[in-house]
Amino acid sequence: MTADGQLDAYHPGVSPAEEASVGFVERIFGSRRFFRLWLGMVCSAIGDWLGFLATADLAARLGGERSGALAVGFVFMARIVPGLLLGPFMGVLVDRWDRKRVMITCDIGRALVLLSLPFVGSVPGLIVASLVLELFTLAWAPAKEATVPNIVPTSHLAAANSLSIFAGYGTFPIAAALFGAFAKFGEAVEGGWFADTLRFGQEGSLGFYVDAATFLVAASIALSLDLPRRAGRVESADDNRGPSIGVALTDLADAMRFIRASPVIRAVNIGLATGLIGGGMLVPLGKIFIERVLGAGSAGFGLFLTVLGVGVAAGVVGVSLGQRFLPKERTFVLVVLGSGLCLFGAASVTTLTPAAVLIFGLGACAGTAYVLGFTLLHETVTDEFRGRIFAALNTLVRLCLVVSFAVGPFLTQLFDGLSARLFPTGKATLFGLEVFVPGIRVTLWLAAVIMILAGVLAARTVGRRGPRAASIDKASGAT
């Protein structure tokens, strides 16, 4: 908002009256339009999780006892690979098309695909359906992110991103409970003509129908939203049919110049994406570390997951409550560094209690970094580039997670062999202390160092920036 009360380039859809609203919904959500969009996000998230569980179940059944795990792997690769290859181009389309129509079309498209899944009888068919689902999601996600700053006052962006995280991840327990209930219901009605015709008797099939319904509800909510026209958007023939390959590449080049011209955007990309290369290794390696190094077994791993989740929630809530008092860029850099330091400490201790405390700290830092990172992008990126910038970030995050998931176990095996050669007793002497150095601990140390380096690089990037307005002006001129 400018000094004379006019709408600014970052938030063209937020009126002065909305910023001054004092109602309960406005105080919590920033605006009534975002509250309604958030309800649609909750519906979509529940649908996504239900679809995830039901698809995994269907893939395992179609693959059979011998190939079930392999079938699940191929199906979920169909959800990952498109994002790596097509994500940035989806951002180009989102920036050229009407974002409200994109969200509505994607929700309806996902609903139609899900309605077909109970009748899919082969793994290749399920792979194709998963691919189509992912293409719709790749367009919906940047369209939603690009819309948020247009309907939320700047002062509420951090809170809006906190609520978005809850919608995206806090709905998983709800979806899991619903999936279990639907499976029981399917068993109860199995054998009836109506149930057999609609395949209700197949475990998880009812979940597909409810999943489709959640997306239709989300589409109806998006249809009812009165979204502002985007500032500076120029209608063209490409808006209806999509840009040519040459135009799309030009649009991507413009977005890359915008990123290069903005140290804040580069810092967020480095901090969130590169840091995930380290943090993502916790997913395949956490259980092994808890069992082999801390000797805490399955119960210890359950505690590990619990404190990590509570830490993330604490970070999200904390940054939402304290957003007005936080220097966002400096805090973002500090929590990225803090994430790496907490992981390094957790990998270095030998008992469960201090490890749990440090893992809580890791979760709190990670949750804070996520909220602040997206808030900084919402504040910094001009409206015409938002679809491409968020699509590029999503692609980078996916790539880093895939790398961490794939590389972590191999590094553990490699470091196990090196440790056995260098330290036959399994222990190294550091500063007069004997330290157990299995490959899993060395790998997590390396992961922590990667996260710390990501924080250092983000700090250096932000430290070289000039005034934000100059950065944005330069970026806009680059096009």
N, C-alpha and C positions, 0 to 999 in steps of 0.2 A: 504494500500500500504506500503510495507516495504521500508527501507532506500535504498536498492539497486535497487529499481524500480520493484521488482517482485510482482506478484499478491499475496495478503494476504489471510488468511483463511476465512475472513469475506466477502470479495468481489472478489471471484475468477474470475468473468466474466468481470470486469472493467479493460480495458487495460490502460497503461500509456498514449497512444495517446488520448483516450477518456477523461481522466482527464484533459489533456492540451487543449482540444478543446475550441475554443472561439466563435463559431458560435452562432446565436441567439437561436436556438433550444437547444443547449448544455448549454447555460447560464441559460435558464429558466428551462429546464427539466433534465439537467444533462447528458443526452445521447439521441441519436436518437432512440435507442431501447426502452427506457422508454417512449419517446414521443409517439411512435406507440402503446406501451402497454397501455398508458393512454387513447389514442383514443378508444381502445377496452374497457377500463373501463367505459368511458363515455357512449358508446353504451350499455354496459351491465347494467349500472345504470339506464339509461332511460327505458330500457326494464324491469328492476325490478320494478320501480315505476309504469309503465303502467300496468304491471301484477298485482301489488298490488291493484290498483284502479279497474281494470277490474274484478279481482277475487272477491273483496268485492261486486261489483255491481251484479255479477252473483250469488253469494251466497245469497244475499238479495232477488233476484228474484226467485231463486229456493226454498227458505224457505217460500216464501209467506208473506202476510201481518202480520200474527200472529206469525210466527216463523223465520222471516227474520234475526232479530238480533242474535238469537240463532245459526242460520246456519253460519252467519259470524264469530261468536265466535269459533265454532267447526273447521271451515276451517283454521282460523289463529292459532289455537292451533296445527293443523297439521304442521304449519310452525315453531312452537316454540319447541315442545316436542322432535323431532328428534335431534335437536342441543344439548339438555341437555343430551341425552342418547348416541348419536353416534358421537358427535363432536370430542372427543379425538381420537377415532379409525380412523376417516377420516384423522386426522393428521398423523397417522402411515402410511396409504396408500400413502399419498402425499409425505412423506419422502422416500418411497421405489419406487414409480413410477416416470416416466419422467413427470416433472411438466408442460411442454409445452403440452404434450398429454393430461394431466388431464384437463387443461383449455379448450383445443379444444373440447374434449369429453363432458365436462360439458355444454359448450355453445350450442353444437349441441343437446345434450339431452334435455336441457331446451327448445330449439326451438321446438323440436318434441312434447313435452308435451303441450306447449302452442297452437300449431296448432290443438290439439285435443279438447281443452277446449270449443270452440263454440258448439261442438256437445255433451257435457256432459249434461245429463238431470236430474241428481239427486244430492242431497247434498253428499251422501256417495261417489259417483264418483268424485266429486270435492275435497273431503277430500283426497282421494287416489292420485289424480293428484298433489295436493298441497304437499303431503308428498314426492312424487318423485322429485318435483321441489326443495324442501328443501335439499334433499340428494345431488343433483348436486351442489347446492350452498355451502353446507358444505365442499365439496371437492375443489370447485373453489376458495373460499376466501383464505384459507391458502396457496394454490398453488401460487396464485398471490402475497401474502405478502412475501412468501419465495423467490420469483423470484426477487423482487425489488432490494435488496442489491447486486445482481449479475450483474445488468446492470446500476446501479447508483453509481457514485463516493461518497465516504463518505461525502464529503463537501456539497453534494446536497441532502442528505437523508431527512433533515427536509423540504426542499422545495418540494421534491417528495411526502412526506406524506401530506403536505398542499394541493397539487394538487389532491391527492387521495381523500381527504375529499370533495373537490369541486366536483369531479366526482361522489362521492357517494351521497351527500346531496344537492349540488347546482343544480342538474338536476331535482329535484322534481317539481319546477314551470314549467319547460319545459314539463315534462311528464303530469302534470295536465292540461296544456293548450291543449296538443295534445289529451288527453282523451276526453275533452269537444268537441273539433272539430270532433273527430271520432264519438262521439255520435250523433252530428248534422248530419253528413254525413250519418250515418246509418238510421236515420229517413227519410232523403231525398230519399234514394234509396230503402226504404222498399217497397216490393210488386213486384219488378222485379225478373225474374227467376234466374238470376245469383246471385243476392243479397240474395234471399231466400235459394238457394242451399248452399251457404257459410255462411249463417246466419248473413250477414251484417246488416240485419234489427234489430237484437237484440242489444240493447244499450250496448256498451262496447265490442262487439264481434270483431269489426274491430281492436280494441286495441290489442287483442290477436295476430292477424296476424302481425301487425306492431311490436309488442313485439318480436315475433319469428324472424322477419327479423333483429332486432337489435342484437340478439344473434348470428345469422348467420354471420353478419358483424363482430362482435367481434371474432368469431371463425376464420374467414378468416384472420383477423389481427394477431391473435396469430399464425396461420399457417405460416405467412410470417416472423415471428420473428426469428432471428438467436440468440438463447439463448446459453450461454456457458454451457459446461458440469460441473456438480457440483463437487467441490473439494472433493476427498476422497470417492466418491461414488463407491461402489463395485457392479457389476452386479451379480445377483443371480436368481435362478428359481422363487423365490418369487416375483421378479419384474414383472413377466408376469401374475401370477395367484393370487397374494396377499398373505400375510402372514397367517399362521395358527393362531388360537386363542392364543396358547401358545407363539408364536413369537410376536404377537401383544402386549400381556401383558408385555412381556420382553421389547419391544420397549418403551412402556408407562412408565415402571419402570425406564428405562434409562433416559427418559425425566424428570421424577420427580427428579432423582438424579441431573440432570443438573440444574434444577430450584433451588434445595436446595443449590447447590454449588455456585450460583450466586446471591449475594444480590441485584444487579441491577434489575434482572428479578423479584425477589420477590417484590421489592419495586414498580415496575410498575404494577404488578398484584394487589397488595394491593391498590395502589392509584387509578387505573382506575376502577377495578371491585367493590371493597368495597365502594369506593366513590359513585358509581352509585346506591347503595342501598338508600343512602340519596337523591342524585340528581334526581333519577328516580321518587321519590314521587311527584315531581313538576308536572308530566304529569297528574295524576288523580286529584291532589289537587289545582293546580294553579288557575283554574277558580273559584273554591269555595272560595279561599282566597281573590282574587280580589273583588268578589262580596260581601262576608259577612263581611270581615274585613275592606277593603279599600273603599267599597261602590262605586266602579268605573264601575260596570256593564260590558256588553259585549265589549264596546269600550275600557275599561281599560284592559281587557284580550287581546284584539288585540294589544294594545301598549306593553303589557307584552311580547307577542310572538315576536313582531318586535324587541324590544331592546335586547331580548335574542339572536335572530338570528344575529343581527348586532354585538353584543358582541362576539359571537363565530367566526364570520368572521374576526373581528378585531384581535382576539387572533391568529387565523390561519395565517393571513397575517403578523402580527407582528413578530411571531416566525420564519416565513420563511425569512423575511428580516434581522432579527437580529441573525440568527442561529450561525454565526461565533463568536459572542461576548458573547454568553450565556454559562455559566456553566450548561450543560443540566440536570445533576442529581439534583443539588441544586435548579435550577429553577423549575423542575418538582415537587419537594416536596413543594416549596413555593406556586405554583399555585393551587395544591390540597388543601393546607391549606386555601389559599385565596378563593377558591370556597365555602368552608364551612363557612368562616367568612362572605362573601357577602350574602349567603343565610340566615344566622342567622340575619344579619342586616336587610335584606329585610322583614323577617318575624316579625321583632320587630317594624317597623315604622307604622305610622297610615295614611299616605297620599301617593298618587300615585307617585309623582315626586321623592322623595328620594328612594322609592321602585324601580322605573324604573332605576335609576342610579345604584343601587346595583345589580339589575338583569343584567344590562349590564356588570358590573364587573364579575358577576358569569359566564356569557357566555364567556367573554374574557379569564378568568382563565380556564374554561373547554376546550375551543378550544386549548389553549396553552398546557394544560396537555395531550390532545389526541395526538397532533402532536409530542410532546417530548417523550411521552411514547412509541409510535411506533418507533420513531427514535432510542431510546435507545435499544429497542429490536433488531432492524435491525443491530445496531452496535455491540451488545453484543453476540447474539446467533450465534453459528457456523452453517454452512450451513446444516449439516446433521440432525440438530434438529429443523430447522425453522418451518416445517410443523406442527409438534407436539406442539411446543410452541405456535404458533399463533392459532391453533385449540383449545388448552386448554384455552387460553385467551378468545377467542370468546365464548366458553362454559361458562366460569365463568361470563362473562359480561351478557350473556343471563339469567343465573340463578339469578344474582343479580337484574336485571331489572324485572324479573317475580316476585321475592320476593317483590320488592318495589311497583310494581303496585298492587299486591294483598293485601299487608299489610297496605299500606297507608290509604285507606278508612276505614278499620276496626279500626286502631289506632285512627283515627279522631273521630269515633263514641265512642270508649272507653274513650278517653280523654274528650269528651263532657260530658259524664255522671259523670266522676270524678270532672270536673270543676264545674258542677252544684251542686254537694254535698259539695265540699270544699269552693266554693265561690258563695253563693246564688245570689249575685248581678252580677255575671259574671266578676268581677274585683278583682285582687289581688294587694296588696300594696308591692312594691319593692323599697327599698331605698327612702321611702317617696313619691313615685309616684304610682298612680293607673294605673294598666295595664290590658287591656281587654285580658282575657285568654280563648278564645274558643278552642275547641279541635283541630281545623284546625291549629291554631297558635302553639300550643304545639307540634303537630305532625311535623310541619316544623322546629321547634327548634330542635326536636330530630333528624330529617334528617340532619340538619346542624352539629349537634354534631357528628353524624356518619361520615360525610365527614371530619371534623376536626381530629377525631381520626384516620381516614385512612391516613391523611397527617402526623400525628405524628408517626404512625407505619412505614410509608414509610421512614420518616426521620431517625428513629432509625435503620431501616434495612440498609439503605445506609451508615449510620454512622459507622456500624460495619464492613464494607467491607474493604478488603485489596486492593492492586493494581488490576486493572481489569485483566491484563494478568494472574496473579496468580490464580484468580478466574476461568477464562476460562480453564486454564491448569488443574486445579483440577477437574472441571466438565467433561472435556474430558476424563480424566483418570478414572472417575467413571464408564464409560461404559465398 
